[in-house]
Amino acid sequence: QRLVNTLGTPKDTPELRDKLHKTRLHIGQLVKDTSAKLKEASETDHRSDVAQSKKIADAKLAKDFEAVLKEFQKAQRIAAERETTYTPFDPKSSLSSSEVDIGYDRSQEQRVLMESRRQEVVLLDNEISFNEAVIEEREEGIQEVQQQIGEVNEIFKDLAVLVNDQGAMIDDIGSHVENARSATAQGRSHLVNASKTQRSNSSLMCLLMVIFGIILLIVIIVLVA
């Protein structure tokens, strides 16, 4: 991002553009490698024997990478726009012819004037050649940026599908966990109800036995009397 922000400023030189070019290629390769690794991890995470903690960690990594890739896309678009708009500054192209000590001799003055004009023509030719080289290099750089933007866009689409797939898998894991919690809570509720029913039945049995004892006692008393 720092190199991109330098484009269009006095520090925007061919050396800086070359450094930006190499940095862009390096980041582009990292993006491809990371995307491939995430795809492999996603395929592995679909197996049932993979720990849920790994699935969740991989899903978070994919989402974080997606956010970083968005920033890289933004920097690419800014770089493409600025490289198209601005031409790099080359200190060498601002050379001026040195002052010449002109003598009083007329022939010497003419020779100096001719040499000065020859130097101006050479400088002009050099500047034209330099500008043509800069334009050609800039066009190649712009084409390269546009090509890389297309590649990153494709990777971003694949990553969006991967993140969505990972999110669905995490939601499924969460659903299973929630169902397990509900089943556990329901089981506890059944146990509590069963315990209450058992205690109620025990209390009823005790009451019936007491009533039966009282009736039996009354019968015995009546018979004895």
PyMOL commands that set and color helices and strands:
alter all, ss='L'
color gray80, all
select helices_A, chain A and resi 2-6+14-45+52-85+91-94+106-224
alter helices_A, ss='H'
color red, helices_A
deselect
rebuild
show_as cartoon
